Amino acid sequence: MKIGVIGTGQFARSFISLWQKHPDVEAIYACDLVPERAKEHQEKYDLAGTFADVEEMLASDVDSVAVMTQRWTHGSLVLQALEAGKNVYSAVPMAITVDEIKAIIDKVTETGLIYMMGETSYYNPAVVWARGKVAEGAFGRVFYAEGDYVHDMDNGFYAAYRYSGGDDWKKTASYPPMLYPTHAIGGVLGALPTYATSVSCIGIHDDRGDGVFDKDVSLWGNDFSNMSALFGLADGGAMRTNEFRRVGYWRGHESRFRFYGTDSVMEQTGQGATWSIKTEGEDYRKGDTLDISDLFYTRNAQVPEGFGDVDPALMQSFASGTAKVQDRSRLPKEFEGAHNGHEGSHHFLADDFVRAVTTKTQPPVNAWKAARFTLPGVIALESARQGGARLPIPDFGDGPENPAW
Ligand SMILES: NC(=O)c1ccc[n+]([C@@H]2O[C@H](COP(=O)([O-])OP(=O)(O)OC[C@H]3O[C@@H](n4cnc5c(N)ncnc54)[C@H](O)[C@@H]3O)[C@@H](O)[C@H]2O)c1
């Protein structure tokens, strides 16, 4: 396959350099609104070429594109690419409105093209583990689960938004936390075979007063910097997520998950995880609590030079190897020893997209799954704007059955 990468900012390099190693990828091209960035990537990663803009790339013979542009820009670019007959890999989130999400699902249905959203939490070690335990029935009935994405603005985001937004950066640094919900929701619903049907969300108004999260400056009129949402699920259970951008939390699992079942409970914190198991019968003293932190540990790798160069704080995202629970046997051998990222997920994501396109199979996080990871956040923001009103969440169905990759 030939991949055209749209947007070569801070994040694209990690996937470009993995696809460059993948045996089924023939050529990679790049384009960026800032042409020097595309050029720099071409030289550094020895790419096949660059294009002046998206239109020129879509008119070329690349069969697939990867949309790696800013968070709020994905919907229209993805639609443009699908209309041009290209398979699409999209960075998260899928889009930021219900209409855009529906249009992408309609287009994928109509064209049969591959669409994949690159949700890192789907391959987060705690989620991989929980998915397996749910499938085995080890939790009993999971009636409640939590997923949080906790990333303080002072932890690299000021520099990242400055790089991303130029002189006007404060306008977009106020990006509403619930419009970036997939690292939290995608972890819970990446393990549980259900989806969200309603939400009530509380938004916490920012009070730092530095022009970021200021309603008059924000492109979205947004002043919520921390948000907490409670969702009703289709199976009758509940899910809670936190999206925090002002939080005195330094380092560890930025995304963390907790699953409460009738037979056992897994609780992950920023630094570790436990699994509490109830025994048969009535004697609770025979239960067990296991420390399973070690299974999820990935901070065992060096960051390659040039990664996270916008702010050293962001480098931790790339400093991950592979956790014990992540099965590497399915990955191309060329990925052995290559840099990884976001708790060992990048290798799986890069390979998933190539597998999906080359086998013409919708990937695990296809358009329908991506909608279920993204839409709940879009409606949660609306709920917060209405003072926490409980609102219904539209659903576009299961889509094709997920492959067991
Ligand atoms: N854990 C994760 O999954 C994770 C982590 C980091 C970033 N991301 C996602 O990756 C995406 C990129 O993040 P980033 O930090 O690299 O952003 P960035 O702002 O550093 O880079 C985006 C680049 O896209 C370019 N661009 C924008 N519109 C374009 C267009 N129409 N045509 C060509 N180029 C265009 C910009 O000029 C910029 O260079 C974001 O959507 C973000 O949500 C995901």
The ligand as an SDF file (V2000), in Angstrom:
LIG
                    3D

 44 48  0  0  0  0  0  0  0  0999 V2000
   -2.6000    9.2950   22.2320 N   0  0  0  0  0  0  0  0  0  0  0  0
   -2.9940    9.7110   21.0490 C   0  0  0  0  0  0  0  0  0  0  0  0
   -3.7190    9.0080   20.3710 O   0  0  0  0  0  0  0  0  0  0  0  0
   -2.5640   11.0540   20.5300 C   0  0  0  0  0  0  0  0  0  0  0  0
   -1.4620   11.7140   21.0680 C   0  0  0  0  0  0  0  0  0  0  0  0
   -1.0530   12.9210   20.5020 C   0  0  0  0  0  0  0  0  0  0  0  0
   -1.7750   13.4590   19.4350 C   0  0  0  0  0  0  0  0  0  0  0  0
   -2.8560   12.8080   18.9440 N   0  0  0  0  0  0  0  0  0  0  0  0
   -3.6520   13.3350   17.8190 C   0  0  0  0  0  0  0  0  0  0  0  0
   -2.8260   13.5100   16.6870 O   0  0  0  0  0  0  0  0  0  0  0  0
   -3.2370   14.6370   15.9360 C   0  0  0  0  0  0  0  0  0  0  0  0
   -2.0510   15.4970   15.6350 C   0  0  0  0  0  0  0  0  0  0  0  0
   -1.5120   15.9960   16.8420 O   0  0  0  0  0  0  0  0  0  0  0  0
   -0.1780   16.8310   16.8300 P   0  0  0  0  0  0  0  0  0  0  0  0
    0.1810   17.0470   18.2450 O   0  0  0  0  0  0  0  0  0  0  0  0
    0.7860   16.2440   15.9020 O   0  0  0  0  0  0  0  0  0  0  0  0
   -0.7170   18.2200   16.2050 O   0  0  0  0  0  0  0  0  0  0  0  0
    0.1800   19.3450   15.5250 P   0  0  0  0  0  0  0  0  0  0  0  0
   -0.6020   20.5940   15.6160 O   0  0  0  0  0  0  0  0  0  0  0  0
    1.5640   19.2970   16.0810 O   0  0  0  0  0  0  0  0  0  0  0  0
    0.2780   18.8740   14.0000 O   0  0  0  0  0  0  0  0  0  0  0  0
   -0.7840   19.0000   13.1030 C   0  0  0  0  0  0  0  0  0  0  0  0
   -0.1880   19.3540   11.7550 C   0  0  0  0  0  0  0  0  0  0  0  0
   -1.2190   19.2750   10.7760 O   0  0  0  0  0  0  0  0  0  0  0  0
   -1.0020   20.3100    9.8330 C   0  0  0  0  0  0  0  0  0  0  0  0
   -2.2730   20.5540    9.1320 N   0  0  0  0  0  0  0  0  0  0  0  0
   -3.4340   21.0300    9.6350 C   0  0  0  0  0  0  0  0  0  0  0  0
   -4.3990   21.0980    8.6790 N   0  0  0  0  0  0  0  0  0  0  0  0
   -3.8250   20.6340    7.5390 C   0  0  0  0  0  0  0  0  0  0  0  0
   -4.2930   20.4730    6.2180 C   0  0  0  0  0  0  0  0  0  0  0  0
   -5.5400   20.7890    5.8680 N   0  0  0  0  0  0  0  0  0  0  0  0
   -3.4300   19.9830    5.3010 N   0  0  0  0  0  0  0  0  0  0  0  0
   -2.1460   19.6600    5.6200 C   0  0  0  0  0  0  0  0  0  0  0  0
   -1.6490   19.8040    6.8610 N   0  0  0  0  0  0  0  0  0  0  0  0
   -2.4700   20.2950    7.8130 C   0  0  0  0  0  0  0  0  0  0  0  0
   -0.5230   21.4670   10.6840 C   0  0  0  0  0  0  0  0  0  0  0  0
    0.1430   22.4340    9.9120 O   0  0  0  0  0  0  0  0  0  0  0  0
    0.3810   20.7660   11.6780 C   0  0  0  0  0  0  0  0  0  0  0  0
    1.7300   20.7200   11.2440 O   0  0  0  0  0  0  0  0  0  0  0  0
   -4.2990   15.3540   16.7800 C   0  0  0  0  0  0  0  0  0  0  0  0
   -5.5490   15.1050   16.2410 O   0  0  0  0  0  0  0  0  0  0  0  0
   -4.2130   14.7170   18.1340 C   0  0  0  0  0  0  0  0  0  0  0  0
   -5.4800   14.5570   18.7110 O   0  0  0  0  0  0  0  0  0  0  0  0
   -3.2560   11.6040   19.4600 C   0  0  0  0  0  0  0  0  0  0  0  0
  1  2  1  0
  2  3  2  0
  2  4  1  0
  4  5  1  0
  4 44  2  0
  5  6  2  0
  6  7  1  0
  7  8  2  0
  8  9  1  0
  8 44  1  0
  9 10  1  0
  9 42  1  0
 10 11  1  0
 11 12  1  0
 11 40  1  0
 12 13  1  0
 13 14  1  0
 14 15  2  0
 14 16  1  0
 14 17  1  0
 17 18  1  0
 18 19  2  0
 18 20  1  0
 18 21  1  0
 21 22  1  0
 22 23  1  0
 23 24  1  0
 23 38  1  0
 24 25  1  0
 25 26  1  0
 25 36  1  0
 26 27  1  0
 26 35  1  0
 27 28  2  0
 28 29  1  0
 29 30  1  0
 29 35  2  0
 30 31  1  0
 30 32  2  0
 32 33  1  0
 33 34  2  0
 34 35  1  0
 36 37  1  0
 36 38  1  0
 38 39  1  0
 40 41  1  0
 40 42  1  0
 42 43  1  0
M  CHG  2   8   1  16  -1
M  END
$$$$
